[in-house]
Amino acid sequence: MTQQETAIERHDRLWREEREQAERLRSDQRLPDHWKPNASNFQPTIDEHQPEGAALARWVDANTRVIDVGAGGGRITVPLAQCVRELVAVEPSPAMRDVLARAAAELDVHNIEIVASNWEDAEVTPAELVFAAHVTYSVPHIEPFLRKMDRAATHRVALITFNDPAQHVFAPFWKYVYAEERIRLPVRAELLAVLGELGIEPGIDALAPRLPASFGPPEDAFNMVRGRLFIGEGTAAETRLRDAMRALTELRDGELWPIQATPNELSILSWRPSGL
């Protein structure tokens, strides 16, 4: 009799299969820091409205200490830091840390401690709020990741997640170029199943959906999609991507927009620490 797959096992399998597919088909050169080409896209601006940060702000005040797990370039980190006593930004990518540090300096924010580590290896003291925004998609072993978040929080744990994989906008291009469906990463449904298996029933707060965005000017758009599809220069896959860009985008005011993109629902899953 075959043992039924658990929610935790399924979550980790989806992550593993998505990575294996990418490695099998890629023709580009793997970078030591894969975020480096796109890190600047995650820099916050003083007038940028982040619904995720606004939603998190209800759990903090000027005396709160916060841990941001996988802070990236600081789009949530830097604005939220202005509302709290201290914010610890755990971020493994050197390129993302550079963007975050530069943004904090430019916006005169000085209460952010940057920890150069992935979450699993980070050494941090507990904080009232521990959150991870759009990070769990890239976590290979979800159970210890969530247990550590729960242990590190004294008042609230929060996960910000999409309903569909963030990569879903590139799925039609993937199928056009590689003639196979893109394997999806685990997102909200999988997280809810995992949390239920761990005995947690989180609150679910819906945020405004993330609307489809421009890919940018044509050549920038092509290079961006090529990077997301791991396509090397001068390859047959690059030629097929040129065809895909013509078939799957439209030009508006000098920028290319994906014609099959749809809004992506956004949620915050939160709970009080349960002693996992």
Secondary structure as GFF3:
##gff-version 3
##sequence-region A 1 276
A	DSSP	alpha_helix	7	25	.	.	.	ID=ss1
A	DSSP	three_ten_helix	36	42	.	.	.	ID=ss2
A	DSSP	alpha_helix	51	56	.	.	.	ID=ss3
A	DSSP	three_ten_helix	57	59	.	.	.	ID=ss4
A	DSSP	beta_strand	65	69	.	.	.	ID=ss5
A	DSSP	alpha_helix	77	81	.	.	.	ID=ss6
A	DSSP	beta_strand	86	90	.	.	.	ID=ss7
A	DSSP	alpha_helix	94	106	.	.	.	ID=ss8
A	DSSP	beta_strand	112	115	.	.	.	ID=ss9
A	DSSP	three_ten_helix	119	121	.	.	.	ID=ss10
A	DSSP	beta_strand	127	133	.	.	.	ID=ss11
A	DSSP	three_ten_helix	136	138	.	.	.	ID=ss12
A	DSSP	alpha_helix	142	152	.	.	.	ID=ss13
A	DSSP	beta_strand	153	162	.	.	.	ID=ss14
A	DSSP	three_ten_helix	166	170	.	.	.	ID=ss15
A	DSSP	alpha_helix	171	178	.	.	.	ID=ss16
A	DSSP	alpha_helix	188	197	.	.	.	ID=ss17
A	DSSP	beta_strand	203	210	.	.	.	ID=ss18
A	DSSP	alpha_helix	218	228	.	.	.	ID=ss19
A	DSSP	alpha_helix	236	248	.	.	.	ID=ss20
A	DSSP	beta_strand	249	252	.	.	.	ID=ss21
A	DSSP	beta_strand	255	258	.	.	.	ID=ss22
A	DSSP	beta_strand	264	271	.	.	.	ID=ss23
###
